[in-house]
Amino acid sequence: MTFFARSATSDQHRNAILVRHGLRISELAFQAHPDIPPGGISAGPRDGPMYAMLEREAREAGLPLNWPRHLPNTRRALAAAEWAQRHQPGVFPHLRKDLFEAHFVLGEDLEDPAVIDRHATGSGVDLAALHAALADGSAAEAVTETEEIGRNYGVQGTPAWLLNQRLISELRSAAEFERLAEDALELPG
């Protein structure tokens, strides 16, 4: 089994490489920045080699990328996406894509329940059922469960992939990911 701890940027492109090689992806919710408080924080400049690489990778993958000035606490959005993955898996890919674009393209605040609701509705999520799961805490508990699974495998942040019991915990070049996928197919697992 291959799993992927959900995040953003070029992770979608890496997942496509794995799928193209015939590997199955099981996505786990994992909050990238649990230290961001309710209300979020201002983001500083995105300078340096890592950001340049992420921007290049996003361009090459055909993913628009506009760094947001504000970093929200994304726990509710993550809980909504995890709930959709578990209870309406057919709409989950659309919701994941819409929430990614809301934050990294449109600059929308993923902490705002109205933003999450709008994208959930547009993706076909049963909003009443989602609201019930958010209200009773079961959607948030699902995130906690998947984070614990990730931590049990050594995941400390995103992006992260587990390929044949080998944890890949940083974004690698597309060429290196092609090699990792090929290696994973050759090993028993």
N, C-alpha and C positions, 0 to 999 in steps of 0.2 A: 504494500500500500504506500502511496505517496500522499503526504499531506502538506498543506500550505497554510501558514498563519497569515490571515488577511491583512493587507495594508493597502498601499496605493502605488502611484507612479508607474514604473515599468514592470511591476509584478505581473500584470495581466499578460504582457508579452512573454515573460518567462513561463507562465502557465501554458500559453499556447504552444511553446516549444515542447513542453512535456507531453501535452495531449497529442501533438503531431507525431511523437515517438511512441504513442500507444500507451502512455502511462495514465493512470486514473488519478484525478485530483480530488481530494477530500479537503474542503476548506474549513479552517477553524477560525472562529472569531478570536481576536487578540488585540487588546487596546494598545496601540503603539505608544501613547503618552498618557499613562494613567495619572501622572502627576499634575496634569493641567486641571485647575480647579473649575467648578461651575462658574460660568461667565467667561471662561477662556482667558487667553493672554495675548498680548501683542507679539507679533513675530518680527524678528529682526531681519536684516538683509540676508538674502540667500546667495552668498558669494563662496567661491572656492571650488576646488576640483570635484568634490562630491556633487554639488548642485549643478555644475556644468555637465557632469556625466549623466545625471538624472534628466536634465533638459534634453541632452542629445539622445538619450535612450527613448524618451517620450516621443520626440520628433520622429525617430526611426521607426517606432511602433505605430505612428499615426495617431498618437494620443495628444490632444491639446493639453497644455500645462501652463497655468497661471498661478504663481505662488500666492496664497492668500496672505493678507496682512494680519489677520486675526486667526488664532488657533483655538477652536472651541473644544470644550469637553465633549467627546464624541460617543460617550457611553450609550446614550439613548439611541443614536443612529445605529450603532453596532448591535444593540439589542434588537432593534427593529429588523435589521438585515438577518441576524441569526434566527429570529423567530420565523421570518419568511423562508429561510433555507430549510428549516425543519417542518414547517406546516404548509407551505405553499411553494415547494421547490421549483415549480414551473415558472414562477414569477421572480424568483430570487436573482437570476443573472441580470435581468432588466433593472431591478431595484439596486443591485450592487453597482452597476454601470451608472445609473442615474445619481446615486449618492456620491460616487467618485467625481462625476462631472459637476455636481452641485458645489462641491468643495474646491476642486482643483481647476475648474474651468470658469464657473460662474461666480465664484467667491461668495457663495451662500453660507450661512451660519448653520452647520449641522447640529448645533445644540438647540436650535429653534424647533419646537414641536410642529409648527405650521409648515416648515420646510420639509421635515421628514414626512409629514402627512401628505403633502402635495406630491412628493415623489413616490410614496407608497401607493397612493391612489392611482397615479399615472402608470404604475407598474402592474396594477391589478391586485394589489394586496387587499384582503378583507380588513378594512380599517377598524370595524367594530371589534373583531377578534384580536387584532393587533393591540388596540387600546386596552382591551381586557387583560392581555398578557403583560403589557407594560405596567398597568395599574396593580396587578397582583404580584408583580415581581418575577414571574416565571420567565419572561424574556430576558431580563438581566441575569437571572440565575443560569440560563443557558449559556450566556457569555462566560460567566465564571467557570462553568463546567468545561468549556472548550479551552479556556486559558489554562486550567489545571492540567488537561491532557497535554497541551503544548509544553508546559513547564516540566511535566514528567519526562518529556523527551529532550529537555534542555533548552527549549525556546525561551529566550529572554527579551526578545523584541522582534520587530518585523523589518523586512520580510524574512521569512524562514521557510525552508522546505525540508522534508525528511524523505530522502531517497535511499531505499534499502538500508534503513537504520543509520544512515549518515546524515547528520544535520548540516544543512547549508544555511548559514545564518547571516548572510550579507548578499547584497546584490552583486552578481557577477556579470561579466560581459555576455552578450548573446552567444558568441562563439564558445565560450567556456560552458555555458548552459547546455548547448548542443552536445558537447562532450560528456557532461555529467549525465544527461539523459541517456546517451548511448551506453555509458558505463553502467547505469542503473539497470538497463535491459539485459546486460550480460551477466549480472550477478544474481544469484538466487535471492529471493526476498519475498 
